[in-house]
Amino acid sequence: MKIPFEAEDRKRYFGLLEKVFDSNFWSEGSMVTEFESRFGKYTGMKALAVTNGGAALLALLEYAGVRDSEVIVPANTFMATPLAVQWAGGKVVFCDCNREDLCMSAKDLERRITKNTKAVMVVHIGGHIAFDILKIKEICDANKIALLEDCAHAHGAEFNGRMAGSFGLGGAYSFYATKTMTTGEGGMVVTGDERVYDFVKKFRNYGKFDYRIRAFNFRLNEFTAALGLVQLERLPQVLEWKKALAAKYDEIFPERVKFPKGMKSGYYKYIAFAKKLKIETGKVYGELCHEFMGVKGGFPNSEWIKANHVCPPIYHGWEHADLPAKALAEKLM
């Protein structure tokens, strides 16, 4: 996909690259430290950069100690979520979603919990925070289960002033090429828990200084971190651009995901319930993880979502975004 990166942003990035070359540190240097500091300030948590969003998920799962235990994940998510559970040695248990927000259902979660459940991985699908997040947290706390958050879509998402990743032990952000904030590849773990922070810092670096940790190399390099700094500066502008386009879509699609009071979406996707569009982007999701992994039935809402939602383009830089709502409707429908 095309990623608009204006001349001023390129100039800023090239200037940061000069600093990287001058420093003689291409890894574990000041760019990574600065990127972590600024992303942490933005989200209101401590932040640690890693190679990608999958590594961020794996770090949180390893901290939670899910090996040989059950981890509940939504059926409607990208395969990164259940695959990370498998890599961490956990057993994947799928949970149905809500039709209203495409995210994990607290009601279905309660019936999936067993004595072997060690963690729940909520996925904030489409750019907004799961509507049931507070109830899910309450359920996890009552059952002494670790709550982890997959924030790959959730750049800029807030609920009552709290950003994605702040409701459980920590959150995993992705900066893959399609994300609202991208560095091509890259990821970030955010957490308000000092113990999680200390663990991930060692985990991403072979367990350095504590080789009892079953870890590996998930460090982010200085060049990617420099790009992350530029992209983080651009993020508010990108989010406003998406918000303006979403307001036009609200005029076109009366049946859509409608956010509760206090919630802000980062609009990774715009999700409407309608027939097939003439122009649309990939759905969230067109295929369901339980189907890929051979788990049969029991997820009626997720299957309804698969059949009934559409995603008109809302990626930054879409060439028709400046059209008025009526013209957009004619182009889409």
Helices and strands as residue ranges (DSSP letters): H 7-23, H 30-43, E 46-50, H 53-64, E 70-74, H 80-87, E 91-95, H 106-112, E 117-123, G 125-127, H 133-142, E 146-150, E 158-159, E 162-163, E 170-174, E 187-191, H 194-203, H 222-252, E 263-264, E 272-273, H 289-292, H 300-308, E 309-310, H 325-332
